[in-house]
Amino acid sequence: MKLKPELAQSIVDHMMSQIPYNINIMNENGYIITSGDPTRINTLHIGALDAIRQGKTLPMERLHGQHGQPGVNMPITYDDQIIGVVGITGDPAKVVPLASLLKTAVELLLRQSTAAQRKQESAQNQQRFLYHLIQATQTQAPTSELIATAKQFKLDLTQAHTVIAIDCQLNELARLNNDPANLMLMLTNRVGLVIIHDPLTCRRLQKRLASAHRQFGVSESGILIGKAVTEAATTLRLRQNLDDETITSYRQIRFYDLLLRANLPVQGMVDRFNELATSNSGRELIATIWEFIRSDLNVNQTAKHLFIHRNTVNYRLNRIQKIFKLTPQNATDLFKLFIGYLYFVNQRGQ
């Protein structure tokens, strides 16, 4: 452990605003790393060097050379090792208690800084492992090495887990999570992941997110965490692309995902959707197609959900038939329209 000049300087600046004495802090070799007198930084402090060599507090009651003013030099220790010295100029009878307080403050801040650094390093190691785990378990079961490493982060890869993907930023993820036992990481700058083992905790988090009107997607439960991450992220993406808040789980969109993964030759239909999307009237037709599908081909329900007259729905369906050469009222043709629409919104959402 080494004293950092930045930390030492912040302590000196704060203390010197409270007491009328000059303060120096020296490193483990006796060189001044921070001081109320900036001209002395990086110079050797003989009194501090003596305190380090003798391993004890050394009051100085008389002047000693050019800079050896009366005061006290008190070693700073960390894990029973002297890592520096705090020196205060002044009457030793007055400044020794102050030096003791300053030494204690420095040692406490060092412990806090070290604990925070270790916590940060542990979190970074966990994040790196989770990213590796996601890549390694898309299709293959975790290896014995992965299982052993995961235990260091209290993650049992032999047990089933569920992943929830949430539309949020990094500073929101921890607040949205409902259990510190869950593991968290950011998949992108707008998609946070929560890895959950307990089914009850998973249900509670879904309820919490729904109450907060958050967009989220839930994977199926399994031991392939990488696969679960893909499922959750895909569910969230399709929920957003289709603008359908009833979609929450991968189970609901598995068929959609399979259709998209099939890379069907529908680009011509997608191009026509893109052309429609350039005008207000075209966007109305697109909205009508999707609402007609969601309403199970029911014209009245489609009109109700779009806040238009049923005659307007029929007019739009006729226009759709002319543009796509497909009849929306025909199940087969409507399925083709649905596939084209699915590819269209998926491409626009990427």
N, C-alpha and C positions, 0 to 999 in steps of 0.2 A: 504494500500500500504506500502510495506517495501523496504528499500534500499537493493539491492543485492550486496554482496561483490565483485562479479565478475565485475559488471558494474562499481562500485566505483573504483576498482583497475585499470581498463582500463583508466578511466578518470585521475586518479592520475598519472599513468605512463606517459600518453601523456602530461599532463600539466607540470610535473616536468622536462620533456625534453626541455621545452620552457622557464621556469622561474627558477631563482636561489633560490627558497624558498621551505622549507619542507611543505607538505600538508597532513593533516589528514581529513578523513571523518568518522563521528560518526553516530551510529544508533539513533533511537528514545529514547533510554535510556542513551545515552551519552557514550557508549562504542565504542572504535575505531575499525572500521571494515576494514579500509585500511589506509596505511600510507607510507610516504617515508622512515620511520624508522620501519622496520618490527618487531622490538622488542617491539613496543608499541601496536601492534594489540591485541585486546581483553582486553585492560586495560581501566579503567574508565578515561574519560577526564573531569575534574572538570569544566573547562571553558565552555565546550560544555553543561554540565548539567545545568549550570547557564543560558546559552543562551536559553535552552529549557524551563526552568522554567519561565524565564522572557519574553519569546516569542519575543526576539529582538536581533539585532546584538550587540555583546559586544567586543569592542576593549580592548586589554590588553597592557598597555604601560610599565609595569615593570615585573620583574621576580616574579613568585609566586610558591615557592616550587621547587621540583626537576625537574618537566617537565613543569611548568607554565611559558613558555617563552613569550616574547612580541609577539603580533600578533593580530589576529581577529578571532572570532567565529561567524558564520552567519547561522541562522536556514534555513533549506531546507523545503519548504512546498509543499504539494500536496493536492488538493481539500480542501484548507484552514486548513490543519492539518500539524503539524510539524512532519516530518518523519526522520529527521536527522540534522546534523550540518556539515558545511564545515569549517575547520580551516586552516589558513595559518600563518606560523611563520615569523616574521619580523616586521619592523617598520610599525605600523598601518597606517600611512599616505600613505605608498607605497602599502601595501598589501590589504587594504580595497577594492579598485577598482578591484583588481584581484579576490578577494573572491566573489565580486558581479558577475563578469563574470562567475566564476566557479559555483556558485549557480545557475545562469541562465542556464548554460550548463547542469548541472545535472537535473534540473527540466524539461528542454526540452527533454533530452534523456529519462527521465522517462515517459513523455507523449507519446513519440514515441514508447517506448518499450511496454507500456500498450496498445496503439492502435494496434500495431502489434500482441500482444498476443490475444486481443479481436478478431481481424480479423482471426487469426489462429483458435481460438476456434469456431468462427462462421462457418468457412470452414469445420472444423472437424464435427461439429454438422450437417451441411448440408450433408456431405458424409455419416454419419451414418444413417440419415433419408432416403437418396436415396437408400442405400443398403436395408434398411427395406422395403421401398416402392416397390422395384423390387421383393422382395420375396412375398409381400402381394398382388400384382396385376398381378400375372401370369394368373389367371383364374377368379378372382373375382373383381368386381368394387370397387374403393376406398371407404372406410368408411367415415362417416362425420368427425371422428377424424383425419384421414389422410388428408382429404381435408383442414381442419382448420390448421393443422400443416404445410402443404405444402405452405399455403399463407405466412407464415413467411419467406419462401425462394423465394417468388415471383413466385410460381408455382401454376397454376390454374388447378387442377385435373379434373374439370368439362369440360375442353376443350381438344380437340384432340391434341396429340403430335406425333412427329416422332422421332425415335432414329437412329442415325448413329453410327455404330461400326467402329473404325479405327485401323489399324495395326500401333501402335506407342507406344512410351514410355511416361512416365509421363511428362518429361520435354519438350516434343514436343506437347502435347495435347493443351495447351493454345495457342500456336503459330498457330496451324492449325485451331482452332476455329475462325469463322469469325464474331461473335456477342457476346458481353459480357452478353446479355440477356439469352443466351443458358446456360443450366446447364451441367457441365462436371464431370465425375468421371472415374476412372480406374476400369474396370471389372476384368482384370488380369494385370500382369506386361507387357503384350504386346498388350492388347486390351483396347483402350480408348473409352468412350461413350460420345456422345453429344445429349442432349435432347432438341428438337426444337419445338416451337409452330407455328412459322410463316412459311407458305409454301414457300414463296419467299426466305427467309433466308436459308431454307433447300436446295432449288435448287442451290442457290449460293454456299453453302458449298460443295455440290457434284461436282460442276464445279471446284471449287478451289482444291479439293482433286484429281480430275482427272488430272488437269493441273500439279499438283505436283507429279503425278505418284504414288499416295498412294493407298494401298489396303483398301477398305471399303465396308460396307454392310448397306443397308437402310431398315428399317422396314416399315410396312404399318402404316398408321396414325390411332390413336385410343386413348381412354382414359385409356386403360390398359398398363401402362408404363412398367410393368414387362414383359408382353407378347411381347411388342415392342422390349425390350432389347434382349429377346431370339431370336426373328426374325432377328434382325440386326446382332447379334453375329453368328447365324447359317448361314446367307447369307455370311458373311465375311469368315467363316470357309470353306464353300463349294466352294466359289470362289477360295480360296487358295488351297484347296485339289484337285479341278478339274483343277487348273491352267488356269482359264478362266476369263480373264479381262472384258469380255462382261457382266458378272454377277455383278449387282450392287444392285438389289432390291429383297426383299423377294418374291415378286410377281413372279419373274422368277424361283425361286427354291422351291416354295411351294410344288409342286408335288414331287420333290426329297425328301424334308423333310418328307412328309407323308409316302413315301416308306421306309425311314430309321426308322421312328417311328413305322412302322408296324412289325419290327423285323422278317422279312421273313426268312425262312429256306434255306439260300444260303451259309452257311459257307463252304460247300464243294467246291463251285465255288471260294469263296474267297481264300481258301487254294491253289487252282491251280494258281490263280493270284499271290499269295505270292511266290510260287515256281518260276514262270516266272520272278519275280522281282529280283531274285538272279543272273541273267546273262544278259549280254548286248543284246543278241538275244531275250531273253524273254521280256526285257523292250521295245524292238522295236515292238514286237507283241502287248503289252499293249497299246503303243502309237498309233498303227495302229487301234486298236479297237475303241479307243476314237475319233480319227480323222475321222474314217469312220462313226461313229454316228453323229458327228458334221457336216459332209459334206452331210448328208441326203442320205447315201448309194451310193454316187457318187464316183466312183473309180478315175476318172480324178482329181476331186477336192481334194480327199485324197492324191493322189500322189503329186499334186502341193503344198499342205500345208506341206507335209513331205519332200519335195525336193527329191523325188525318182521317179523311172519309174513306170508306171501303172502296168507293169508285176510284179514288186516287190510287189506292193500292193496285186495283185491277189495271188501271192505265199504265202504271209503272211496270207491272209484270209483262204487259204486252210490249212495252219498249225494250225490256230486257230480252224478250224472246226474239225480237228483230235484230238486236245488236249481237247476241251470242248464238243465234240460230239454235236455241235450246228452249224447251217449254218448261217453265218453273213448276207448273202443276203436275208434270210427269216426274215420277220418283227417280227414274234413271237419269233424266236430264238434270233434275235438281241436284242429284248427287255429283254430277260433273261440275255444275256451277259451284257447289260447296267446295270441291277439291280446288278449283281455280281460285276461289275466294281465300281458302286457307293458305295456299301458296302466295297469293298476293299480300295478305297481311303479314305473313311470316317474312317475306322479303323486305317489306317496308319497315318492319320492326327491327331488322338487323343493323 
